[in-house]
Each structure stands twice: as C-alpha cells, then as structure tokens.
Amino acid sequence: MKRDLVSLGMSCVIVGSFLLTGCSYLRGIEAVLEASPQQGAVPLRVEFRIHRSTYGRGEAGTFNLDFGDGTSAVQSDDLRLLMPHVYDRTGTYQARLTLMAEDGRTDEVAAAIVVFNEGLPEEGSAVGNRAYDFTAPTTDGGEITLSELRGQVVLIEFWGSWCKPCKGSMPHINALWEAYHDQGLVVLAISTDTRAEEAVAYLAANGFTGLTCIWEPGGKSTRIKVMYEVDWIPRSVVVDRGGTVRYNGHPMELEAGFLEVLLAEPTPTEGAL
C-alpha cells in the first residue's frame, strides 16, 4: 500500500511538472504598443511604452521599434524602456513594434500617429485633414450627420451597384463592419446609383444590411462624392474618433489591423481637435 502511495505521489509530481512546463510553453509572444499622445500639433512629442509585451516562453528576445518617420529605430531586449520620440513634420505615421523571441517566434503591432499644424487641422479629404462635415438622408428614411458620430471610427465608402469593382470590394467592407461594429466602427455607404432603390436592393440581396446607406440625387456626381473630391470608385475614407481623416484609398488595401489601431485609440477630449 505504501509503495502504491509513493508511486502515486511520484506520478503527481511528474504530471504537475509537465503541466507547469506546458503552460510555460504555451504562453505566447505578444507585442503591445502604447503611444501617448497619438495626435497633436507639430512638433509632437510622443512617449512609447511596450512594458505589457512579452516574449513568451523563456522570456527572452529582442524588439525593434520603428517610429515610421524615417528616423533610426530603437532596438533592445528591455521591454521596460520608455521611448520618447519627437515628430517634427506634419503627416500621419505608422509606428511599428516587432518582437522577436530567441526561438524565432515573432509578433508585430502598429500605432498610428497624426501630426498637424497648430490649431485645428484644415478641413478636407486628405489624410491628416479634419473630415468635411455633412448631413445626408439615409435610405431607411432617416438622416445622419458625420460630426454627430464623433467618438466612433467612421468608414465612408463610395460605391455603386452598377460598378463591377465595387461589387468585388463590398464583401470586404461588410466583413470589416461585421468584425468591428461592436467596437465602434460605423460604415456609411455613399451610393452613386441613379435611384435609391438600386442601392437598397443590392445591399439587401447580399446581406449587407448593417451598413448605413446614404443616397442623394446626382448619381455619379452625388454631392458628398464631389465634396470629398472622389474621382474614382470604389473609394474608402476612414475618419477617426476625433474627426480626422486617417485613410483615403482603395477599400481592398484597407487592412483590419489598421482599423484595430484606430479603434484602440481613446476619443480626444473636447477642444483637443
């Protein structure tokens, strides 16, 4: 009996050791990049912290922090470092942190930094501009004003049911909405169709009913399309929580990771923008 108990005890020690080793082994590498502030007037001093990152199993590795403005990156193994950096030119930058564990595993994360001239950014449709405000009718009989969506990330999608490239990109836009609408993503689908019914029918037939569809007379020269100087579609314009344009380009080049960065940013306090 005593012999059996000893054997059982040894088995428990072995199993316990295996479980502890297994938990340590399964602990993954994770890159976490914190930047404060993420927008402001030039020159903008931003403090970068990565202390919540981990190399995972073994807790050993190195990191590379690229500030995205062409200056030298920071390379080290100390995750406790506080890394201040000054952006001395206006623009939108992607700071990128890459973690590299000793065993070859890697992880990467980015943070978007917007630097503008003193005071409010100029109103416009280019990246770094304060987005043109508008009020427009929705196809469900309502009305929406862009500035009233402040605090959310807004994806303005210019499209048309007559446009073959648009039909290719709309599933991607809808997938982004499905993935992130509960985190604060709103999609305004600006239709360039001749009739509102054409846009509504297309969205309904494809199950894209979560998108907020806007239609005004004008077709390919609709008012908002002209306001935003959109000369080709499909076109995506992304406005951050503070009302600043952060992306203006083809929808298929709009990555989920970029939206995750914007959605993780806090809403600027009143008067900050």
C-alpha positions in Angstrom: 0.0 0.0 0.0 2.8 2.4 1.0 4.6 1.5 -2.2 1.5 2.4 -4.2 1.2 5.7 -2.5 4.8 6.6 -3.3 4.3 5.7 -6.9 1.1 7.8 -7.0 3.0 10.7 -5.4 5.8 10.5 -7.9 3.2 10.4 -10.8 1.6 13.6 -9.4 4.9 15.3 -9.3 5.7 14.3 -12.9 2.2 15.4 -14.1 2.4 18.6 -12.2 5.8 19.4 -13.7 4.5 18.6 -17.1 1.6 20.9 -16.7 3.7 23.7 -15.5 6.1 23.3 -18.3 3.3 23.0 -20.8 1.7 26.3 -19.5 5.0 28.0 -19.8 5.5 26.6 -23.3 2.0 27.7 -24.4 2.4 31.2 -23.2 2.6 33.1 -26.5 4.7 36.0 -27.6 2.7 39.2 -27.7 3.6 42.7 -28.9 1.7 45.6 -27.1 2.5 49.2 -28.1 1.2 52.2 -26.2 1.7 55.7 -27.6 0.7 58.9 -25.8 -0.5 61.2 -27.3 -1.3 59.8 -30.7 -2.2 63.1 -32.3 -1.3 66.7 -31.9 0.4 69.8 -33.3 4.0 69.8 -34.7 6.5 69.3 -33.1 4.7 66.4 -31.3 6.5 64.5 -28.5 5.1 61.0 -28.2 6.0 58.6 -25.4 6.1 54.9 -26.4 5.8 52.1 -23.9 5.9 48.4 -24.5 6.0 47.1 -20.9 2.9 45.0 -21.5 4.6 43.0 -24.2 6.0 39.5 -23.6 8.5 37.3 -25.4 6.5 34.3 -24.2 8.2 31.0 -23.2 11.7 31.7 -21.8 11.0 35.5 -21.5 14.0 36.2 -23.7 14.2 38.1 -27.0 14.7 41.4 -28.7 12.5 44.1 -30.2 12.6 46.7 -32.9 10.5 49.9 -32.7 10.3 51.9 -35.9 8.8 55.3 -35.5 7.6 55.5 -39.1 9.1 58.8 -40.0 12.4 57.7 -41.4 14.5 58.2 -38.3 16.5 55.4 -36.6 14.6 52.6 -35.0 15.2 51.5 -31.4 16.5 48.0 -30.9 16.9 46.4 -27.4 15.8 43.5 -25.3 14.5 45.5 -22.4 10.7 45.8 -22.5 10.6 48.2 -19.6 12.1 51.1 -21.7 10.2 54.3 -22.0 11.0 55.7 -25.5 10.1 59.3 -26.2 10.2 60.5 -29.8 9.6 63.9 -31.4 7.8 64.1 -34.8 8.9 67.4 -36.4 6.8 67.2 -39.6 3.1 67.1 -40.2 1.6 63.9 -41.5 0.3 60.5 -40.5 2.8 58.0 -39.4 2.7 54.3 -38.5 4.9 53.4 -35.6 5.6 49.6 -35.7 6.8 47.3 -32.9 8.3 43.9 -33.8 9.1 41.4 -31.1 11.5 38.5 -31.8 11.8 35.7 -29.3 15.0 33.7 -29.1 13.4 30.6 -30.6 12.3 32.5 -33.8 8.7 33.4 -32.9 7.7 37.0 -33.8 4.8 39.3 -33.2 4.1 42.8 -34.6 1.7 45.7 -33.8 1.3 49.2 -35.1 0.1 52.6 -33.8 -1.0 55.5 -36.0 0.4 59.0 -35.1 -1.2 62.1 -36.6 0.8 65.3 -36.6 -0.8 68.6 -37.8 -0.2 72.3 -37.7 -1.1 74.4 -34.7 -4.8 74.7 -34.1 -7.4 72.6 -35.9 -6.4 70.6 -38.9 -7.5 72.1 -42.2 -10.9 70.7 -43.4 -10.6 68.4 -46.3 -10.5 64.8 -47.5 -6.7 64.1 -47.4 -5.1 62.1 -44.6 -4.5 64.4 -41.7 -7.4 66.8 -42.6 -10.4 67.4 -40.5 -13.1 65.5 -42.4 -15.6 67.6 -44.3 -18.9 67.5 -42.3 -22.2 66.7 -44.0 -25.8 65.9 -43.2 -27.5 63.5 -45.6 -30.6 61.3 -45.9 -30.3 57.5 -45.3 -32.3 55.1 -47.4 -34.3 53.9 -44.4 -35.9 57.4 -44.2 -33.6 58.8 -41.6 -30.9 61.4 -41.6 -27.2 61.3 -40.5 -24.6 64.0 -39.7 -20.9 63.0 -39.8 -19.9 65.2 -36.9 -22.5 63.6 -34.6 -20.6 60.3 -35.0 -17.6 61.8 -33.2 -16.3 59.2 -30.8 -16.7 56.4 -33.3 -14.5 55.3 -36.2 -16.4 56.0 -39.5 -15.7 54.3 -42.8 -17.1 56.3 -45.7 -17.5 54.0 -48.6 -18.1 55.5 -52.1 -19.6 52.8 -54.3 -22.4 52.0 -56.8 -24.4 48.8 -57.6 -23.6 49.5 -61.2 -19.8 49.4 -60.5 -18.2 46.0 -61.0 -15.0 46.7 -58.9 -17.4 47.9 -56.1 -19.2 44.6 -56.2 -15.8 43.0 -55.7 -14.9 45.1 -52.7 -18.2 45.4 -50.8 -17.9 42.0 -49.2 -14.6 43.1 -47.7 -16.2 46.3 -46.4 -19.1 44.3 -44.9 -16.7 41.8 -43.3 -14.9 44.7 -41.6 -18.2 46.1 -40.3 -19.2 42.6 -39.0 -15.9 42.2 -37.2 -15.7 45.7 -35.6 -19.1 47.4 -35.4 -19.4 46.4 -31.8 -16.1 48.2 -31.1 -17.3 51.4 -32.6 -17.0 51.1 -36.4 -19.7 52.7 -38.5 -19.9 52.3 -42.3 -21.6 55.0 -44.3 -22.1 53.6 -47.8 -22.4 56.6 -50.1 -24.3 55.3 -53.2 -23.7 56.7 -56.7 -26.7 54.9 -58.1 -29.2 56.7 -60.3 -32.1 55.5 -58.0 -32.0 54.8 -54.3 -33.9 51.5 -54.9 -30.9 50.1 -56.8 -28.6 50.6 -53.9 -31.1 49.2 -51.4 -31.8 46.1 -53.5 -28.2 45.3 -53.9 -27.3 45.6 -50.2 -30.4 43.6 -49.2 -29.7 40.8 -51.8 -26.1 40.4 -50.5 -26.9 40.6 -46.8 -25.1 43.9 -46.3 -27.9 45.4 -44.2 -25.7 46.5 -41.3 -24.2 49.3 -43.5 -25.8 52.7 -43.3 -26.7 53.5 -46.9 -26.8 57.2 -48.0 -28.4 58.2 -51.3 -28.9 61.7 -52.8 -29.8 62.7 -56.4 -26.7 63.1 -58.6 -25.7 59.6 -59.4 -22.0 59.5 -60.3 -21.7 63.2 -59.3 -23.5 63.0 -55.9 -22.9 65.9 -53.6 -20.7 64.1 -51.0 -18.6 62.4 -53.7 -17.9 65.8 -55.2 -17.2 67.3 -51.7 -14.6 64.6 -51.0 -13.1 65.0 -54.5 -13.6 61.3 -55.3 -12.6 60.8 -58.9 -12.8 57.0 -58.9 -14.7 54.3 -57.1 -14.7 52.2 -55.1 -13.1 54.6 -52.6 -12.8 54.3 -48.8 -12.2 57.3 -46.5 -11.7 56.5 -42.8 -12.3 59.1 -40.1 -11.0 58.5 -36.6 -12.8 59.1 -33.3 -11.7 62.7 -33.3 -12.9 63.5 -36.8 -9.6 63.4 -38.6 -9.1 61.6 -42.0 -6.7 58.7 -41.4 -7.1 56.8 -44.7 -8.2 57.7 -48.3 -7.7 54.9 -50.8 -8.9 51.7 -52.3 -11.0 49.5 -50.0 -9.1 46.3 -50.7 -6.0 47.9 -49.3 -7.7 48.8 -46.1 -6.5 46.3 -43.6 -8.3 45.0 -40.4 -5.1 45.7 -38.4 -5.2 49.4 -39.3 -8.8 49.7 -38.1 -7.9 47.9 -34.9 -5.3 50.6 -34.2 -7.8 53.3 -34.7 -10.5 51.6 -32.6 -8.0 51.2 -29.8 -7.3 54.9 -29.6 -9.2 57.0 -27.0 -11.6 59.7 -28.1 -9.9 63.1 -27.9 -11.2 65.4 -25.2 -13.4 68.3 -26.2 -11.4 71.0 -27.8 -8.4 68.8 -28.5 -9.3 68.8 -32.2 
